[in-house]
């Protein structure tokens, strides 16, 4: 999720130190009474830092900033969960089970649990974050999305104002035929040009591999550019040699440079406008929710941030310190491990993916104790 300065400042105005009750040991914050545990904070931090483990020893100030940013994320996620509960839209155990099963299905039997062990990932913490992820997805789809309308005039204006974003350069659709010898590649290409059956090549020539690619002409490698020069659709290049073997290129289709017409560009326009409006709607909801929320953070966390030489005097400043981020970065929902969102792409009907060119379309912690 993108971290917004305004949101973190609102959080700072609401933060109140928790007392040191024994029952609060291991809790770093409460959101309207609901606890956020230190284990959740540590789990998220470990996931974000897994690629740099052992690379360096982070400073206390850097750790404080990272934990503060993660905690702010967890607070927002808990507010989303509570909003869904008020609307009787909470993520059910069945929905959680199905989502977990979908992740496990991407692994061979038993491999998912093995990965958890090898990566020191606590399954309970992973499921907690998966539930948060599902809650945010449901919140955006079932709460925010129905509120948003896109007027056709608005879409037309966006298209006109961003017409250059819908320019598609010249591209080629190519069949690449590879094999261990020049003679085998030549025979495979001849057979394809005769019957135009790509699938039969693997049967007829077991060592031959084929793949179909779409390449923009400006991104062709020098050897491919030379080999394709002068070819017409349906013709094949000479056999090329490289250190990996032999290959030939069959030009299937050449698409001229063009600008996507409004009808084909509309899905991309709608996606861009929807993303902006969803972000605006979320920030509006979050600002109103924070204004009446009871958010408490461990007094030990606040005190540790006010030690001389470790930052500004205000305890909440440690919570709100925020690294500078590009202004045009969009909100991103934090996915659980091994869960990814499908790319939103729109095919222009000619094998080219216009989304590539069309629309160039936030965390405090110490040891336990409160």
C-alpha positions as a Python dict, from the first residue, in 0.01 Angstrom:
ca = {
    (1, 'X'): (0, 0, 0),
    (2, 'X'): (132, 343, -80),
    (3, 'X'): (214, 546, 229),
    (4, 'X'): (66, 894, 221),
    (5, 'X'): (206, 1177, 434),
    (6, 'X'): (-141, 1308, 516),
    (7, 'X'): (-252, 969, 642),
    (8, 'X'): (52, 926, 865),
    (9, 'X'): (9, 1276, 1006),
    (10, 'X'): (-350, 1194, 1096),
    (11, 'X'): (-227, 880, 1267),
    (12, 'X'): (24, 1085, 1464),
    (13, 'X'): (-247, 1312, 1595),
    (14, 'X'): (-440, 1009, 1724),
    (15, 'X'): (-159, 804, 1878),
    (16, 'X'): (-183, 761, 2256),
    (17, 'X'): (59, 553, 2464),
    (18, 'X'): (-82, 230, 2607),
    (19, 'X'): (-40, 145, 2973),
    (20, 'X'): (193, -127, 3098),
    (21, 'X'): (-70, -386, 3190),
    (22, 'X'): (53, -745, 3205),
    (23, 'X'): (-222, -846, 2962),
    (24, 'X'): (-68, -616, 2704),
    (25, 'X'): (271, -786, 2688),
    (26, 'X'): (355, -859, 2323),
    (27, 'X'): (105, -603, 2192),
    (28, 'X'): (250, -303, 2011),
    (29, 'X'): (-74, -119, 1934),
    (30, 'X'): (-453, -130, 1967),
    (31, 'X'): (-700, -17, 1705),
    (32, 'X'): (-1040, 50, 1858),
    (33, 'X'): (-942, -209, 2119),
    (34, 'X'): (-823, -473, 1871),
    (35, 'X'): (-459, -570, 1935),
    (36, 'X'): (-170, -566, 1691),
    (37, 'X'): (99, -803, 1815),
    (38, 'X'): (474, -764, 1797),
    (39, 'X'): (486, -1098, 1613),
    (40, 'X'): (282, -947, 1328),
    (41, 'X'): (524, -655, 1308),
    (42, 'X'): (827, -883, 1306),
    (43, 'X'): (673, -1116, 1048),
    (44, 'X'): (605, -832, 806),
    (45, 'X'): (951, -685, 857),
    (46, 'X'): (1115, -1023, 794),
    (47, 'X'): (921, -1061, 468),
    (48, 'X'): (1026, -718, 343),
    (49, 'X'): (1390, -775, 436),
    (50, 'X'): (1433, -1133, 315),
    (51, 'X'): (1632, -1032, 10),
    (52, 'X'): (1890, -836, 211),
    (53, 'X'): (1945, -1070, 502),
    (54, 'X'): (2313, -1070, 596),
    (55, 'X'): (2397, -792, 353),
    (56, 'X'): (2446, -530, 624),
    (57, 'X'): (2353, -440, 981),
    (58, 'X'): (2079, -173, 974),
    (59, 'X'): (2101, 128, 1205),
    (60, 'X'): (1862, 168, 1497),
    (61, 'X'): (1712, 469, 1323),
    (62, 'X'): (1654, 274, 1004),
    (63, 'X'): (1491, -14, 1192),
    (64, 'X'): (1268, 230, 1380),
    (65, 'X'): (1157, 390, 1056),
    (66, 'X'): (1088, 56, 889),
    (67, 'X'): (893, -77, 1188),
    (68, 'X'): (698, 248, 1206),
    (69, 'X'): (599, 222, 842),
    (70, 'X'): (495, -142, 881),
    (71, 'X'): (292, -60, 1193),
    (72, 'X'): (106, 214, 1007),
    (73, 'X'): (20, -42, 737),
    (74, 'X'): (-108, -289, 997),
    (75, 'X'): (-320, -18, 1160),
    (76, 'X'): (-482, 67, 827),
    (77, 'X'): (-537, -301, 749),
    (78, 'X'): (-706, -351, 1087),
    (79, 'X'): (-933, -54, 1019),
    (80, 'X'): (-1033, -215, 689),
    (81, 'X'): (-1111, -544, 868),
    (82, 'X'): (-1328, -360, 1120),
    (83, 'X'): (-1511, -172, 845),
    (84, 'X'): (-1595, -499, 671),
    (85, 'X'): (-1721, -643, 1001),
    (86, 'X'): (-1955, -346, 1046),
    (87, 'X'): (-2092, -413, 700),
    (88, 'X'): (-2123, -789, 764),
    (89, 'X'): (-1866, -853, 489),
    (90, 'X'): (-1587, -1008, 694),
    (91, 'X'): (-1355, -1257, 527),
    (92, 'X'): (-1492, -1599, 616),
    (93, 'X'): (-1289, -1904, 716),
    (94, 'X'): (-1406, -2070, 395),
    (95, 'X'): (-1277, -1782, 184),
    (96, 'X'): (-946, -1801, 367),
    (97, 'X'): (-924, -2177, 312),
    (98, 'X'): (-995, -2146, -60),
    (99, 'X'): (-731, -1874, -98),
    (100, 'X'): (-473, -2086, 84),
    (101, 'X'): (-563, -2389, -126),
    (102, 'X'): (-512, -2182, -440),
    (103, 'X'): (-161, -2088, -325),
    (104, 'X'): (-77, -2446, -229),
    (105, 'X'): (-197, -2567, -569),
    (106, 'X'): (95, -2385, -729),
    (107, 'X'): (339, -2617, -549),
    (108, 'X'): (402, -2990, -575),
    (109, 'X'): (249, -3192, -292),
    (110, 'X'): (420, -3108, 38),
    (111, 'X'): (646, -2844, -118),
    (112, 'X'): (456, -2546, 21),
    (113, 'X'): (508, -2654, 382),
    (114, 'X'): (871, -2726, 304),
    (115, 'X'): (915, -2372, 172),
    (116, 'X'): (765, -2233, 494),
    (117, 'X'): (1020, -2430, 694),
    (118, 'X'): (1315, -2335, 476),
    (119, 'X'): (1220, -1967, 474),
    (120, 'X'): (1140, -1962, 850),
    (121, 'X'): (785, -1847, 777),
    (122, 'X'): (531, -1896, 1057),
    (123, 'X'): (214, -2044, 907),
    (124, 'X'): (-16, -1869, 1158),
    (125, 'X'): (139, -1530, 1077),
    (126, 'X'): (120, -1605, 706),
    (127, 'X'): (-251, -1684, 736),
    (128, 'X'): (-310, -1363, 931),
    (129, 'X'): (-153, -1160, 654),
    (130, 'X'): (-346, -1357, 392),
    (131, 'X'): (-668, -1266, 571),
    (132, 'X'): (-563, -900, 569),
    (133, 'X'): (-494, -925, 197),
    (134, 'X'): (-834, -1079, 126),
    (135, 'X'): (-1001, -813, 341),
    (136, 'X'): (-842, -531, 144),
    (137, 'X'): (-936, -695, -184),
    (138, 'X'): (-1297, -737, -71),
    (139, 'X'): (-1306, -380, 64),
    (140, 'X'): (-1196, -235, -268),
    (141, 'X'): (-1423, -455, -477),
    (142, 'X'): (-1740, -458, -267),
    (143, 'X'): (-1726, -129, -76),
    (144, 'X'): (-1533, 127, -281),
    (145, 'X'): (-1588, 8, -639),
    (146, 'X'): (-1972, 36, -636),
    (147, 'X'): (-1935, 402, -535),
    (148, 'X'): (-1732, 495, -842),
    (149, 'X'): (-1879, 598, -1173),
    (150, 'X'): (-1690, 687, -1490),
    (151, 'X'): (-1868, 921, -1728),
    (152, 'X'): (-1807, 874, -2099),
    (153, 'X'): (-1719, 1243, -2135),
    (154, 'X'): (-1453, 1197, -1870),
    (155, 'X'): (-1315, 901, -2060),
    (156, 'X'): (-1313, 1094, -2386),
    (157, 'X'): (-1123, 1381, -2227),
    (158, 'X'): (-866, 1145, -2079),
    (159, 'X'): (-817, 982, -2418),
    (160, 'X'): (-765, 1316, -2591),
    (161, 'X'): (-532, 1447, -2319),
    (162, 'X'): (-320, 1131, -2323),
    (163, 'X'): (-338, 1038, -2690),
    (164, 'X'): (38, 975, -2708),
    (165, 'X'): (1, 699, -2446),
    (166, 'X'): (-202, 497, -2695),
    (167, 'X'): (56, 492, -2972),
    (168, 'X'): (161, 142, -3074),
    (169, 'X'): (491, 120, -3264),
    (170, 'X'): (546, -122, -3548),
    (171, 'X'): (576, -481, -3431),
    (172, 'X'): (632, -828, -3569),
    (173, 'X'): (485, -1167, -3475),
    (174, 'X'): (755, -1427, -3520),
    (175, 'X'): (784, -1804, -3493),
    (176, 'X'): (1126, -1903, -3359),
    (177, 'X'): (1239, -2252, -3456),
    (178, 'X'): (1541, -2387, -3264),
    (179, 'X'): (1733, -2714, -3291),
    (180, 'X'): (2067, -2883, -3227),
    (181, 'X'): (2171, -2882, -3592),
    (182, 'X'): (2133, -2663, -3897),
    (183, 'X'): (1989, -2946, -4105),
    (184, 'X'): (1719, -3025, -3849),
    (185, 'X'): (1611, -2660, -3827),
    (186, 'X'): (1592, -2632, -4205),
    (187, 'X'): (1372, -2943, -4227),
    (188, 'X'): (1144, -2818, -3948),
    (189, 'X'): (1100, -2477, -4114),
    (190, 'X'): (1024, -2637, -4451),
    (191, 'X'): (759, -2856, -4290),
    (192, 'X'): (601, -2558, -4114),
    (193, 'X'): (591, -2351, -4431),
    (194, 'X'): (419, -2643, -4602),
    (195, 'X'): (144, -2733, -4350),
    (196, 'X'): (151, -2433, -4109),
    (197, 'X'): (112, -2669, -3811),
    (198, 'X'): (342, -2560, -3529),
    (199, 'X'): (235, -2840, -3294),
    (200, 'X'): (332, -3112, -3540),
    (201, 'X'): (696, -3003, -3540),
    (202, 'X'): (753, -3140, -3189),
    (203, 'X'): (618, -3475, -3304),
    (204, 'X'): (806, -3490, -3630),
    (205, 'X'): (1130, -3346, -3491),
    (206, 'X'): (1163, -3434, -3123),
    (207, 'X'): (1470, -3215, -3067),
    (208, 'X'): (1317, -2905, -3226),
    (209, 'X'): (1168, -2631, -3007),
    (210, 'X'): (932, -2359, -3126),
    (211, 'X'): (793, -2046, -2966),
    (212, 'X'): (585, -1757, -3092),
    (213, 'X'): (685, -1404, -2989),
    (214, 'X'): (572, -1049, -3058),
    (215, 'X'): (857, -799, -3079),
    (216, 'X'): (853, -428, -3140),
    (217, 'X'): (1074, -348, -3431),
    (218, 'X'): (1280, -101, -3228),
    (219, 'X'): (1369, -375, -2980),
    (220, 'X'): (1497, -632, -3224),
    (221, 'X'): (1850, -753, -3165),
    (222, 'X'): (2099, -680, -3440),
    (223, 'X'): (2110, -1042, -3567),
    (224, 'X'): (1731, -1070, -3574),
    (225, 'X'): (1695, -734, -3745),
    (226, 'X'): (1934, -840, -4017),
    (227, 'X'): (1769, -1179, -4059),
    (228, 'X'): (1420, -1028, -4091),
    (229, 'X'): (1513, -750, -4331),
    (230, 'X'): (1317, -783, -4652),
    (231, 'X'): (1101, -1073, -4533),
    (232, 'X'): (731, -1078, -4598),
    (233, 'X'): (473, -1255, -4379),
    (234, 'X'): (496, -1628, -4443),
    (235, 'X'): (867, -1624, -4525),
    (236, 'X'): (1154, -1761, -4317),
    (237, 'X'): (1504, -1629, -4251),
    (238, 'X'): (1827, -1815, -4301),
    (239, 'X'): (1943, -2033, -4012),
    (240, 'X'): (2125, -1833, -3746),
    (241, 'X'): (2401, -1974, -3528),
    (242, 'X'): (2474, -1885, -3168),
    (243, 'X'): (2634, -2056, -2869),
    (244, 'X'): (2302, -2217, -2777),
    (245, 'X'): (2249, -2386, -3113),
    (246, 'X'): (2070, -2302, -3436),
    (247, 'X'): (1751, -2109, -3501),
    (248, 'X'): (1543, -1970, -3784),
    (249, 'X'): (1277, -1701, -3778),
    (250, 'X'): (945, -1727, -3958),
    (251, 'X'): (772, -1391, -4001),
    (252, 'X'): (404, -1453, -3927),
    (253, 'X'): (267, -1101, -3920),
    (254, 'X'): (385, -742, -3938),
    (255, 'X'): (174, -477, -3762),
    (256, 'X'): (213, -119, -3872),
    (257, 'X'): (252, 162, -3619),
    (258, 'X'): (-83, 305, -3515),
    (259, 'X'): (-278, 485, -3246),
    (260, 'X'): (-537, 274, -3067),
    (261, 'X'): (-887, 393, -3163),
    (262, 'X'): (-1117, 501, -2878),
    (263, 'X'): (-1308, 173, -2871),
    (264, 'X'): (-992, -32, -2817),
    (265, 'X'): (-836, 224, -2583),
    (266, 'X'): (-1143, 252, -2357),
    (267, 'X'): (-1058, -43, -2127),
    (268, 'X'): (-718, 115, -2063),
    (269, 'X'): (-873, 458, -2007),
    (270, 'X'): (-1127, 307, -1768),
    (271, 'X'): (-851, 128, -1577),
    (272, 'X'): (-648, 448, -1536),
    (273, 'X'): (-946, 655, -1423),
    (274, 'X'): (-1069, 379, -1193),
    (275, 'X'): (-731, 350, -1023),
    (276, 'X'): (-719, 723, -950),
    (277, 'X'): (-1076, 732, -823),
    (278, 'X'): (-1027, 424, -608),
    (279, 'X'): (-722, 581, -445),
    (280, 'X'): (-910, 904, -384),
    (281, 'X'): (-1210, 717, -240),
    (282, 'X'): (-983, 513, -13),
    (283, 'X'): (-802, 819, 121),
    (284, 'X'): (-1134, 992, 184),
    (285, 'X'): (-1266, 689, 374),
    (286, 'X'): (-943, 651, 571),
    (287, 'X'): (-930, 1018, 671),
    (288, 'X'): (-1288, 1004, 802),
    (289, 'X'): (-1223, 674, 980),
    (290, 'X'): (-902, 795, 1145),
    (291, 'X'): (-1082, 1106, 1272),
    (292, 'X'): (-1299, 894, 1502),
    (293, 'X'): (-1070, 595, 1563),
    (294, 'X'): (-912, 508, 1899),
    (295, 'X'): (-554, 416, 1812),
    (296, 'X'): (-301, 343, 2084),
    (297, 'X'): (67, 260, 2050),
    (298, 'X'): (296, 113, 2317),
    (299, 'X'): (436, 387, 2540),
    (300, 'X'): (773, 208, 2529),
    (301, 'X'): (787, 254, 2156),
    (302, 'X'): (710, 621, 2189),
    (303, 'X'): (963, 670, 2469),
    (304, 'X'): (1240, 494, 2280),
    (305, 'X'): (1192, 728, 1990),
    (306, 'X'): (1245, 1038, 2205),
    (307, 'X'): (1595, 958, 2332),
    (308, 'X'): (1845, 1239, 2269),
    (309, 'X'): (2037, 1202, 1947),
    (310, 'X'): (1788, 957, 1795),
    (311, 'X'): (1545, 1194, 1630),
    (312, 'X'): (1306, 1473, 1718),
    (313, 'X'): (1161, 1505, 2066),
    (314, 'X'): (799, 1423, 1987),
    (315, 'X'): (728, 1055, 2043),
    (316, 'X'): (483, 1035, 1757),
    (317, 'X'): (743, 1164, 1517),
    (318, 'X'): (900, 821, 1519),
    (319, 'X'): (572, 685, 1394),
    (320, 'X'): (525, 943, 1125),
    (321, 'X'): (874, 968, 984),
    (322, 'X'): (838, 875, 624),
    (323, 'X'): (1091, 815, 347),
    (324, 'X'): (1042, 1025, 43),
    (325, 'X'): (852, 848, -235),
    (326, 'X'): (765, 948, -588),
    (327, 'X'): (448, 1155, -597),
    (328, 'X'): (293, 951, -873),
    (329, 'X'): (332, 610, -708),
    (330, 'X'): (-5, 442, -678),
    (331, 'X'): (-154, 247, -390),
    (332, 'X'): (-68, -116, -382),
    (333, 'X'): (-237, -380, -171),
    (334, 'X'): (19, -591, 19),
    (335, 'X'): (-15, -947, -114),
    (336, 'X'): (62, -1249, 99),
    (337, 'X'): (364, -1465, 15),
    (338, 'X'): (329, -1632, -324),
    (339, 'X'): (2, -1452, -401),
    (340, 'X'): (9, -1220, -701),
    (341, 'X'): (-251, -1025, -884),
    (342, 'X'): (-323, -1091, -1247),
    (343, 'X'): (-180, -836, -1482),
    (344, 'X'): (-453, -620, -1634),
    (345, 'X'): (-378, -622, -2001),
    (346, 'X'): (-586, -541, -2304),
    (347, 'X'): (-514, -709, -2634),
    (348, 'X'): (-556, -492, -2940),
    (349, 'X'): (-658, -795, -3142),
    (350, 'X'): (-331, -815, -3330),
    (351, 'X'): (-117, -1005, -3079),
    (352, 'X'): (32, -683, -2937),
    (353, 'X'): (-12, -591, -2571),
    (354, 'X'): (-96, -219, -2565),
    (355, 'X'): (-69, -205, -2186),
    (356, 'X'): (308, -213, -2230),
    (357, 'X'): (295, 116, -2411),
    (358, 'X'): (-39, 270, -2326),
    (359, 'X'): (-78, 385, -1967),
    (360, 'X'): (223, 431, -1744),
    (361, 'X'): (-31, 359, -1491),
    (362, 'X'): (319, 298, 353),
    (363, 'X'): (575, 102, 946),
    (364, 'X'): (743, 136, 1503),
    (365, 'X'): (881, -159, 1702),
    (366, 'X'): (1094, -258, 2002),
    (367, 'X'): (1095, -553, 2236),
    (368, 'X'): (756, -671, 2361),
    (369, 'X'): (596, -500, 2653),
    (370, 'X'): (332, -228, 2662),
}
